Amino acid sequence: MTDQQDNSEDKFFDIRMMRPIAVKDKTAKLTYTLQHGESFEVNGKKIFFTKPNNISLFVSIAHKELQNAKKLFEDFITIKLSEESPIEFKENENSKLYDYFERIQTAIISIYTAVEALSNVAIPTDFKLEKINTKKVKEIWDKESIERWLPTSEKLADIVPDILKVESPKKLQLWTNFKKLEEIRNDIIHQKTTTEDSKKVDTLFLRKLLDKNIFNIAESGFAIIQYYCLKDKSHSFFPFGFGEVEIKPIEVEDFGNYFALVEDNPNRKNKKQNK
């Protein structure tokens, strides 16, 4: 783990980083702020970097692509939709239309992936869920089973609120749009053939992408992440960028018994690393 200064304006700070860890040395009466580090060996070379928050990476992708999609929609598609019916995208306009489809689908898939990841990291490793199946038999689901088999909306609506002791977001106005987001994402990822002809791909979801409400639907993903980040400001795996963050220090008797100074890049300060 490397040192990170508390000042968010520090040039080494990036909103996509993992949240830092604070360690309070009760003997020295000092608090150390540490940042997660990652180390790999690739093609015989050691690589070290500050660990990113993968939820944040997908949020960042989604934000950029959503802005690009909005611009294309406003500058190009809105004008076409204002024309008298029927509307035709001519051959020389197809490339711009396809650019829009790329952008909006990337945004939808990315923000949904971020929400799904957040719902998974919110579940403790030792968590167990009791469910009564259709045969009236009680089943015990562990974290891995929940992550793999339960829909993200079910985790967000029932399991995560129970873990964090907060109200379910399904009572909020954003929930309707989030369910639509989940449906469209599934349509994109799980391509199907039409019921009328198994040789034709069902592309009806493209119609939804041309509805101006698609942006409210996509933004519901950001809203659901913000909802949970504000409900649990100190969760170490939640991303930056969704409001105030609280870092709760881990108390130790003597910092030196848990961490050791190691050699670092001479252009930067020494770092402290887990023993």
JOJOJO-V861095 format. One record per pair of residues at least 6 apart in sequence whose ideal C-beta (glycine too) atoms are under 6 Angstrom apart, sorted by sequence separation. I is the first residue (numbers start at 1). J is the second residue. D is the distance in whole Angstrom. If there is no record, write none. Layout:
BEGIN
I:J:D  I:J:D
END
This chain:
BEGIN
132:138:6  133:139:5  169:175:6  194:200:5  252:258:5  264:270:5  24:31:5  40:47:5  80:87:6  161:168:4  264:271:5  89:97:5  130:138:6  131:139:5  194:202:5  22:31:6  23:32:5  39:48:5  229:238:5  261:270:5  191:201:6  192:202:5  22:33:5  38:49:6  157:168:5  233:244:6  262:273:5  128:140:6  129:141:4  233:245:6  234:246:4  20:33:5  21:34:5  38:51:4  157:170:4  229:242:4  230:243:5  233:246:4  259:272:5  229:243:6  234:248:5  20:35:5  35:50:5  36:51:4  260:275:5  4:20:5  127:143:5  226:242:4  129:146:6  225:242:6  18:36:4  125:143:6  187:205:4  76:96:5  123:143:5  184:205:6  184:208:6  6:33:6  120:147:5  72:100:4  4:33:6  153:182:5  4:35:4  1:34:4  2:35:5  17:50:6  18:51:5  119:152:5  69:103:4  1:36:6  2:37:5  18:53:5  68:103:5  69:104:4  1:37:5  16:52:5  116:152:5  119:155:4  181:217:5  119:156:5  180:217:5  65:103:5  69:107:6  122:160:5  177:216:6  181:220:5  16:56:4  177:217:5  181:221:6  16:57:6  65:106:4  66:107:4  119:160:6  65:107:4  178:220:4  177:220:4  16:60:6  62:107:5  174:220:5  178:224:6  62:110:4  61:110:4  62:111:4  174:223:5  58:110:5  58:113:5  59:114:5  169:224:6  58:114:4  169:227:5  55:114:5  55:117:5  55:118:5  166:231:4  164:231:6  164:232:5  112:185:4  108:185:5  105:188:6  104:209:5  115:221:5  118:225:6  112:221:6  115:224:6  108:218:6  111:221:3  107:218:5  121:237:4  66:218:6  56:239:4  55:239:5  53:239:5  19:236:5  31:249:6  15:240:5  22:247:5  24:249:4  26:251:6  15:241:5  27:253:6  22:249:4  23:250:5  24:251:5  26:253:6  27:254:5  25:255:4  3:271:5  2:271:4  1:273:6  1:274:6
END
